[in-house]
């Protein structure tokens, strides 16, 4: 039943995936963190309609939007190299050069009381780019909280909250036993979609709400399990030798990755992976810090759920 070779593979792959989750789960908690920049320079220019003779227009890479929320000084220094800021002159004009790539544009007047923010856009090497005229608007702070049960206890595990399609993201905090957040200095709009992605018991969840009433808190409820592709593996572990099915770590190995999930007290689990894109080549359990191979011939049952059997032989 025990396979040292598979155990070694599980160990290597699981270490890799945990490293990815450790540094990447937060980024996956924030879709605006995915983007690209290359080394070619592009000329950009435009006009801010109602600046006060001063102010700035900044081009933020998607990485910079997320990275600015990090407290690590080294990470912040690296991220600052991915923010390109140009001054607005007395006529509201600005111009400069940035590397081709994906950006969010944030403009503000000299005291930051009025602001503009764009959705993500790609700026290519094809020609000089003139950004459409920018109009600054008043800003507001959006306060809210997560209203659902979670096992998250550690500060490092707290999820980020972000505005869908806009460059605003903040890490949540524990306040009076509630996971809460404040998105500061957001340009006023009719509505926003406030979202959060979080990992809980090795399952990735997504929660969102449409926020329109600025006199109330934004409340995120009813998180749903998600995968990066939008599909999940559902499964159930059965066993005649385990005294408890709760909290058993399930391992699924694909061609070059390992995924983990934990079972509930009935042996059920959800693993955020799309097996149509990454077929599973092996299953396993982590029992008492030892990996047990369950083989690769496990198939989906009548309800589309995988059945994993771990019995004495």
C-alpha positions as CSV (number, residue, x, y, z in Angstrom):
1,X,0.0,0.0,0.0
2,X,2.8,2.4,0.9
3,X,4.9,3.5,-2.1
4,X,8.3,5.2,-1.3
5,X,8.7,6.5,-4.8
6,X,5.2,8.1,-4.8
7,X,5.8,9.3,-1.3
8,X,8.9,11.1,-2.5
9,X,7.1,12.6,-5.5
10,X,4.2,13.7,-3.2
11,X,6.8,15.3,-0.9
12,X,8.5,17.3,-3.6
13,X,5.3,18.4,-5.3
14,X,3.5,19.2,-2.1
15,X,6.5,21.3,-0.9
16,X,6.3,23.1,-4.2
17,X,2.6,23.7,-4.1
18,X,2.8,24.9,-0.5
19,X,5.5,27.4,-1.4
20,X,3.2,28.6,-4.2
21,X,0.3,28.9,-1.8
22,X,2.5,30.6,0.8
23,X,3.5,33.4,-1.6
24,X,0.7,33.1,-4.1
25,X,-2.5,32.6,-2.1
26,X,-2.6,36.3,-1.3
27,X,-2.0,37.2,-4.9
28,X,-4.8,34.8,-5.9
29,X,-6.8,36.6,-3.3
30,X,-6.6,39.6,-5.5
31,X,-7.1,39.2,-9.3
32,X,-5.7,42.6,-10.1
33,X,-2.3,41.1,-9.1
34,X,-2.0,39.2,-12.4
35,X,-0.4,41.2,-15.3
36,X,2.6,41.7,-17.4
37,X,5.2,44.4,-18.3
38,X,8.0,44.2,-20.8
39,X,11.1,46.3,-21.4
40,X,10.0,48.3,-24.4
41,X,9.2,52.0,-23.7
42,X,6.0,53.7,-24.9
43,X,5.2,57.4,-24.9
44,X,2.0,58.3,-23.0
45,X,0.3,61.6,-22.8
46,X,-3.1,63.1,-21.9
47,X,-5.0,65.8,-20.1
48,X,-6.7,66.0,-16.7
49,X,-9.8,68.2,-17.1
50,X,-10.2,69.6,-13.6
51,X,-6.8,69.4,-11.9
52,X,-5.8,72.4,-9.7
53,X,-2.7,73.2,-11.6
54,X,-0.8,70.5,-9.8
55,X,-1.2,66.8,-9.1
56,X,0.0,63.6,-10.6
57,X,-1.0,60.8,-13.1
58,X,0.5,57.4,-12.1
59,X,0.6,54.2,-14.1
60,X,0.6,51.2,-11.7
61,X,1.5,47.7,-12.9
62,X,-1.0,45.1,-11.6
63,X,1.8,43.8,-9.3
64,X,2.3,47.2,-7.9
65,X,-1.3,47.5,-6.9
66,X,-1.1,44.4,-4.9
67,X,2.4,44.9,-3.7
68,X,1.8,48.3,-2.1
69,X,-0.2,46.5,0.5
70,X,2.8,44.4,1.6
71,X,4.6,45.4,4.7
72,X,7.9,43.9,3.7
73,X,10.3,46.7,3.0
74,X,12.3,44.9,0.3
75,X,9.1,43.9,-1.6
76,X,7.9,47.5,-1.4
77,X,11.2,48.8,-2.8
78,X,10.9,46.4,-5.8
79,X,7.2,47.3,-6.3
80,X,8.0,51.0,-6.4
81,X,9.9,50.4,-9.6
82,X,6.6,49.4,-11.2
83,X,4.9,52.7,-10.5
84,X,5.4,55.5,-13.1
85,X,4.3,58.9,-12.0
86,X,4.1,62.2,-14.0
87,X,3.3,65.7,-12.9
88,X,0.2,67.5,-14.2
89,X,1.1,71.0,-15.5
90,X,-1.0,74.2,-15.1
91,X,-3.0,73.3,-18.2
92,X,-3.8,69.8,-17.0
93,X,-1.4,68.1,-19.4
94,X,1.1,65.3,-18.6
95,X,3.5,63.2,-20.7
96,X,6.1,60.6,-20.2
97,X,7.4,57.1,-21.1
98,X,6.6,53.7,-19.5
99,X,7.4,50.1,-20.4
100,X,4.8,48.4,-22.6
101,X,2.5,46.3,-20.6
102,X,-0.7,46.2,-18.4
103,X,-1.5,49.2,-16.2
104,X,-4.1,50.9,-14.0
105,X,-4.1,54.7,-14.2
106,X,-4.6,56.7,-11.0
107,X,-4.8,60.5,-11.2
108,X,-5.3,63.0,-8.4
109,X,-5.0,66.6,-7.6
110,X,-2.3,68.1,-5.3
111,X,-4.1,67.3,-2.0
112,X,-5.5,64.0,-3.0
113,X,-9.1,65.1,-2.4
114,X,-10.2,64.3,-5.9
115,X,-9.2,61.3,-7.9
116,X,-9.6,59.2,-11.0
117,X,-9.0,55.4,-11.5
118,X,-9.2,53.3,-14.6
119,X,-9.8,49.7,-15.3
120,X,-6.8,47.6,-16.3
121,X,-5.6,48.4,-19.8
122,X,-2.8,47.1,-22.1
123,X,-0.4,49.7,-23.5
124,X,1.5,48.3,-26.5
125,X,4.6,49.2,-28.5
126,X,2.6,49.9,-31.7
127,X,2.6,53.7,-31.3
128,X,2.5,56.5,-28.8
129,X,-0.5,56.3,-26.6
130,X,-2.8,59.2,-25.8
131,X,-5.0,58.5,-22.8
132,X,-8.6,59.7,-23.0
133,X,-9.3,62.9,-21.1
134,X,-9.4,62.3,-17.3
135,X,-12.0,63.9,-15.0
136,X,-11.3,63.9,-11.3
137,X,-14.2,63.2,-8.8
138,X,-14.6,63.3,-5.1
139,X,-13.5,60.3,-3.1
140,X,-15.1,58.2,-0.4
141,X,-14.0,55.5,2.0
142,X,-15.8,52.1,1.8
143,X,-16.0,50.2,5.1
144,X,-17.3,46.6,5.4
145,X,-16.8,43.2,6.9
146,X,-17.0,39.5,6.1
147,X,-20.2,37.9,7.5
148,X,-19.6,34.2,7.4
149,X,-17.9,31.5,9.4
150,X,-14.2,30.8,8.8
151,X,-11.4,29.0,10.5
152,X,-9.0,31.8,9.8
153,X,-7.2,32.9,13.0
154,X,-3.8,34.1,12.0
155,X,-3.0,37.6,10.7
156,X,-1.0,36.1,7.9
157,X,-4.1,34.2,6.7
158,X,-6.5,37.2,6.5
159,X,-7.8,37.7,3.0
160,X,-7.6,40.9,0.8
161,X,-10.7,42.7,-0.3
162,X,-10.8,44.4,-3.7
163,X,-13.1,46.3,-6.0
164,X,-13.7,44.3,-9.2
165,X,-12.0,45.9,-12.2
166,X,-10.5,48.8,-10.3
167,X,-7.1,49.2,-8.6
168,X,-8.2,49.2,-5.0
169,X,-7.3,46.4,-2.6
170,X,-6.8,46.2,1.1
171,X,-6.0,43.5,3.5
172,X,-8.7,42.8,6.1
173,X,-8.1,43.0,9.8
174,X,-9.6,41.5,13.0
175,X,-11.7,44.1,14.7
176,X,-13.8,43.0,17.8
177,X,-13.8,39.5,16.5
178,X,-15.0,40.5,13.0
179,X,-12.9,40.4,9.8
180,X,-13.3,44.0,8.6
181,X,-11.8,46.3,5.9
182,X,-11.6,49.9,4.7
183,X,-11.0,50.8,1.1
184,X,-9.7,54.4,1.3
185,X,-10.1,57.3,-1.1
186,X,-12.1,55.5,-3.8
187,X,-13.4,57.8,-6.6
188,X,-17.2,58.1,-6.2
189,X,-19.3,56.0,-8.6
190,X,-22.9,54.8,-8.7
191,X,-21.9,51.3,-7.6
192,X,-19.0,48.9,-7.0
193,X,-18.6,45.2,-6.9
194,X,-16.7,44.4,-3.7
195,X,-14.9,41.0,-3.7
196,X,-12.7,38.8,-1.6
197,X,-10.9,35.6,-2.3
198,X,-9.7,33.5,0.6
199,X,-8.2,30.1,1.4
200,X,-9.9,28.2,4.2
201,X,-9.0,24.6,5.1
202,X,-7.1,24.4,1.8
203,X,-10.1,25.4,-0.3
204,X,-10.2,28.7,-2.2
205,X,-13.5,30.7,-1.8
206,X,-14.9,33.7,-3.5
207,X,-17.4,36.2,-2.1
208,X,-18.8,39.4,-3.7
209,X,-21.5,42.0,-3.2
210,X,-22.7,45.0,-5.3
211,X,-22.3,48.1,-3.1
212,X,-24.5,51.1,-3.7
213,X,-25.5,52.6,-0.4
214,X,-22.6,54.5,0.9
215,X,-24.3,55.1,4.3
216,X,-24.0,51.4,5.1
217,X,-21.2,48.9,5.5
218,X,-20.3,46.6,2.6
219,X,-21.1,43.1,3.8
220,X,-19.6,40.0,2.1
221,X,-21.6,36.8,2.6
222,X,-22.0,33.3,1.2
223,X,-18.5,32.4,-0.1
224,X,-18.4,29.8,-2.9
225,X,-15.6,27.3,-3.5
226,X,-13.7,28.3,-6.7
227,X,-10.7,27.2,-8.7
228,X,-8.5,29.3,-10.9
229,X,-10.5,28.0,-13.9
230,X,-13.8,28.1,-12.2
231,X,-14.2,24.3,-11.8
232,X,-13.7,22.1,-8.8
233,X,-13.1,18.5,-7.9
234,X,-15.6,17.2,-5.3
235,X,-14.8,14.0,-3.5
236,X,-15.6,11.8,-0.5
237,X,-13.2,9.7,1.5
238,X,-14.4,6.4,3.0
239,X,-12.4,4.1,5.2
240,X,-12.9,1.1,7.5
241,X,-9.6,1.8,9.4
242,X,-9.6,5.5,10.1
243,X,-11.2,6.4,13.4
244,X,-12.1,9.9,12.2
245,X,-12.5,11.2,8.7
246,X,-12.4,14.8,9.8
247,X,-9.3,16.9,8.8
248,X,-7.6,14.2,6.7
249,X,-5.4,15.8,4.1
250,X,-6.1,14.6,0.5
251,X,-3.4,15.0,-2.1
252,X,-4.0,15.0,-5.9
253,X,-1.0,15.0,-8.2
254,X,-1.2,16.3,-11.8
255,X,1.7,16.3,-14.3
256,X,3.7,18.9,-12.5
257,X,1.7,20.1,-9.4
258,X,0.2,18.8,-6.2
259,X,-3.1,20.0,-4.8
260,X,-4.3,19.5,-1.2
261,X,-7.6,19.7,0.6
262,X,-9.0,18.6,4.0
263,X,-12.0,16.5,4.6
264,X,-14.9,17.4,6.8
265,X,-16.4,15.0,9.5
266,X,-18.2,13.1,6.8
267,X,-15.1,12.7,4.6
268,X,-16.3,15.2,2.0
269,X,-13.8,17.7,0.4
270,X,-13.6,20.2,-2.4
271,X,-10.4,20.7,-4.3
272,X,-10.1,23.9,-6.6
273,X,-8.7,22.3,-9.7
274,X,-10.1,21.8,-13.2
275,X,-9.3,18.2,-14.2
276,X,-10.2,18.8,-17.8
277,X,-7.1,21.0,-18.0
278,X,-4.9,19.2,-15.5
279,X,-5.8,15.5,-15.4
280,X,-5.0,13.9,-12.0
281,X,-2.4,11.1,-12.3
282,X,-2.4,10.1,-8.6
283,X,-4.2,10.4,-5.3
284,X,-2.9,10.1,-1.8
285,X,-3.5,10.7,1.9
286,X,-1.2,12.4,4.4
287,X,-1.6,10.3,7.6
288,X,0.7,10.9,10.6
289,X,3.1,12.8,8.4
290,X,3.4,9.8,6.0
291,X,2.0,9.7,2.5
292,X,-0.2,6.8,1.4
293,X,-0.8,6.2,-2.3
294,X,-4.4,5.6,-3.4
295,X,-3.5,4.9,-7.0
296,X,-4.6,6.7,-10.2
297,X,-7.6,4.6,-11.3
298,X,-10.2,6.4,-9.1
299,X,-13.1,7.6,-11.2
300,X,-16.1,9.9,-10.7
301,X,-19.2,8.5,-9.2
302,X,-22.9,8.9,-10.3
303,X,-23.1,12.5,-8.8
304,X,-19.8,13.5,-10.4
305,X,-18.0,13.2,-7.1
306,X,-14.7,11.2,-6.7
307,X,-14.8,8.4,-4.3
308,X,-11.6,7.7,-2.4
309,X,-11.4,4.4,-0.5
310,X,-8.8,3.7,2.1
311,X,-9.4,0.3,3.7
312,X,-7.3,-2.5,5.1
313,X,-6.2,-5.2,2.7
